């Protein structure tokens, strides 16, 4: 059976919709955060239900804000993880009504035909992307509200998943090349980049100028036929190298420091992994990796970049013993990564 993957969606027996996070899942559980709840006044709807979003955007603070609701009404979805030594939201497998897989949903839309304008734009965008990149439709999927058929063509986005490092890099090259030509795939213009940066200035401990630089480097967002779209690289089964229980994670406090990126091949996924060297930290620890659960830092830094960071130091014991810094982890203070000039 295919392994659970980042950006899969889960509907519980109560009608809650959770989004799967990452690739480390306890036996009989899925690590996931609450995204939608059933609501008769909800803006998202399908034939049998309406839904409202419980978080306006993905950020560790927003995810943790849902824990209060879960503890009060659905405590079965709060899990104390003995491997990661944190408390987080998770879905027991025996509480799953339906498991949504992005590739299966995209394949069904292509095979059965689009039902509305947004699904037509999705299939058109997939046709263009696969034609330009040489990928197959089976390399892609669709997540977000289209995955659960609860989207609203008037305001919903197109959220595409792409599977595997090689396919993700090919799609990245295609998107960047399309920006240099007159195509239907358009990047953010200056005004939209400024709006994006200002809207995030209160979420991250970064300056407006730094956020503008980030917006310049973001390749996986844009507009297609005036509809916002995003691209989300996801690991294939063969690229999921760690099984639950292989390692145990222990917090060793928070630290700030500087480092040089030595490898970024796994930064395209979420969580983003950067291998680093030439470390300087306030904890005087030899770390070898910086891992970010905040998507803003995915695929942002190149080998040779000197960066500054603040995050949680974790000691990893087990099959892959090392020390790492975690950005955007559960229960952590505001953290960041930035490029030093």
N, C-alpha and C positions, 0 to 999 in steps of 0.2 A: 504494500500500500504506500502511496505517496506520502512523504513526510509533511507535517504542518509547516506552513511558510508565512513569513512576514506578508501582511496585507490580505491574507485570507480573512473571511468574515464568518462569524458563528451566530446563529440564532438559537437562543435558549428556549426551554419549555415555557417560560413566562413571556416570551416574545421580545426579550432584550437582544440587542445586536452588539456583539463585541468584535473588535478588530485584533487579529493575531499579531503579536509583537515578536520579532526575531525568530530564533530557531532552537531555543533551549526550553524544553517543556517537560515537566515532571510526568512520571507514569500516570496515566489516567487523567491528566489535566492539560489544558491549553493556556499558556501565558498570553493574556489578551487584556485590552482595556475597553471599557464600556463606551460606546459611541452613540447609539440611538436607543430610545425607549419608545414603546407604543404610547400614542397620544391622539385622542380623537380630533384634536385641533392641529395636529402636526402638518408641516409643509411637505413632507415626503410621504408618498402613498403608493400602495399597490392594491390589488383587488380586495385583499382580505384585511388590510390594516393601514393605519397612518403612523408616522414616526416623527419624533423631534430629536434633534441633536442635543446631547448633554454636555458636549465640550465645543466651544466655538472654533477652536483650532488645536492642532496637536502640539503639546508642550508638556513637560513633566509636571508643571504646576497644575495644569488643567486635568491631566490624568489623575493626579492625586486628589483633586477636588471631588472626583466621583466616588472616592472611597467612603465618604460620609453617607452618601445615598445607599451604597451597597451594604455598609455595616448596619444601617437602620432598617432596610427593607429586604436585602438579599445577601445576608451574611455568608451564604454558602459560596459566594464568589470572591471572598477574601482568603488569601492563601499565604501562610508563613512558610517561605521556601528555605529548607535546611541547607541547600546547596549554595544559594546566593546570599543567604543570611539577611533577607529583607522580606517585608510584607508587601504584597502586590495583588492586583486583581487577576484572577484566573478562572477558567471555566472547567468544572468537572465534566468528563466525557459523558457521564450518564445524565447530564442536564442538557445535552445538545439535541435540539429539534432538527436543525438542518445545518450542514457545513457547506459553505459556499467557496468554490475554487474558481479563481479568476480565469484560468485558461478554458475551463469547461464552459463557463458562461459566454466568453467571447466566441468560442467555436459554435455554440448554439445560435447566437445572433447572426453569425455569418451564414450558417447552414439554413436557418429558418427564415432569414430576412428581417430587416429592421421593422420595428413597430411604430416608431416616431422619429422626429427630426434629429434628436440627440443620438439615437442608435444609428441613424444614417450617417451622421457626422463621424461617429466612432468607426464604422466600417470603412468610410472613405479615408479617414486618417490612417487606419491600419493598412489599407491598400497602398497608400502613398509611401508610408514608412517601410513596409516590406519591399516594395518595388525599388526604392532608392538604396536600401541597406543590404538587400540580398537575403534577409531573414525570412523565415516562414511565419505564417499566422500563428502556428503552434508554439512559436517562441514568445508570444505575447499573451496577455490576459487583460481583463478589465476589473477594477476594484471600485470602491466607493458605492454610491447609491445605485449605479447601473448594475453592479454585481447582484444586488438583491431585488432588482426590478422595481425599486421604489423611487427612482429618479423623477425629477420634474424637468421637462425639456425647456422650460422658461428660465430656469436659473441653475440647473445642475451642471457640474463640470465633467470632463472626461479624464479619468484616472487610469492610466495604462501601466501594467506590470510587464517587465521583460525579464526572461529567465536565463541566468548564467552570466559569468563575467565576460566571456567572449562576445555574446550577443549584446550585452549592455554596452560594451565599448564600441561595437559596430553601430549601434543605434545612436550613441553619443556623437560619433563622427558624422553620421547622417544629419542629425539635428543641427550641429554646428555648420556643416556645409550648406544646409538649406537657408541658414541665416544670411549667407553671403550672396544668395541669389534671390530673385523675385519669385517666391513661392507662396502657397497658402499657409505655410507654417511660419508664424511670425513671433519673434521674441518680444519681451516687454520693451516698450519705447521709454524714453527718458522720464516722462511724466509718471508712467506706471511703476518704473523702478523707484522713483522717489516716494510714491505712495507706499509701496511695499516696504521700503526701508524705514520710513517714519512709523508705520504701523507696528514694526518689530522693535523699535528703539526702547520700548518699555518692557519688552519680554526678555531681552538679552543684554548683558552688561557690555555692550559694544557701542561705539560712537556711530553717529549717523554716517560719517565718511566711511567707516569700516563696513557698515551694512550696505552702502552703495557699492563698495568693492565686491562684497559677496554677491549682490544682485547681478553684477557684471559677469561673474563666473558661473552662475547657475545655468546649466545647459538644459535641464530637464523640465522646464516650465515654459509655457508660451500660449499662443492663441492660434486656433484653427477655425476658420470661418466664423470669426468673432466669438468663439467659445474657448474659455480657459481650459488648458489641458496640462497634465503632469505625467511624467514618466518615472517609474519606481523600479530600479533594479532589484532582483530577488535571486537568492542562491538556488541552484539546482540541488537535487538530492546528493549528488556526488561532491558538491562543494560544501556540504554541511559536515564539518570534520569533527565536531564535538558532540558527544552524547551526554544526556543528563546524568550527572554523577561522575563523569570523567574527572572533573575538577571541583574544588570547593573555593569559595570566595570569601575573604575576610577583610572588612574595612580597617584601615590603619590611619584614619583621620583625613583631614583635608590638607591640600598643599597647593602652592603656586610654584611656577617654575618656567624654564625655557628649555627648548630642545630643538634638534634638527631632524626633519622627517627623512627617514632612510628608505621607506617603502610605503606606497599608498594603494597597492593593488586591491585591497579589501575595503578601501574607503568608499567605494561606489555603492556598497550595500548599507543597510541599516540593521544593526549598529555598524557605524563606520569604524574601521580599525586602521590606525596608523602605527607602523613600526618606527621607533625613534632612537637616536643616540645623542651623544654630547649633552647629557642631561645636567641641568642645574635645578634643584628643588629646595624649598624651605625645609623639607623633611630629611634632606640629605640621603635620599633613597635612589638606588639604581633602577629606574623603571625602563621597560623595553617597549611598551605599547601605550597608546592613548586611544581609548574607545569612547565613541560618542553615540548616545541614544537620541541626540537632537539632530534631526535631518538637515538643519541649516549647515552643519559642518561636514556633510557627506561630500566627498570628491572635491574638496576645497583647497587642499594643500598638496604640493608636488614634492618629490624627493629633492632634497637640498634646501627646501624652505626652512628658515629659522622661525619658530613659533613660540608664543607665550601662552600659558594655559593656567587655569585654576580648576580643580576638581577633587574627587575623592580618590585617595590611594587605596588600592586593593592588593592584598597578597593572594596570589593564586597558587593553590597546592593541588597536587594530583599528577595527571599525565603531562601537563604542560605548565611546569612551575615557573612563575615569573611575577614581577610586580607591574602593575598598570595603573594608569589614571583614568577614571571614568568621568565623562562629561554628561550631564543630564540624567544621572542615575536617580532611582527612587530614594526619596528621603534626603536628598543632598541640597546644600545651599546653592545659590546661583553660580553656575560654572561657565567657562568659556574657552575658546581657542581663538587666537588671532595671529596673523602673520606680522612678523617684525620687519620693518623696512631695512 
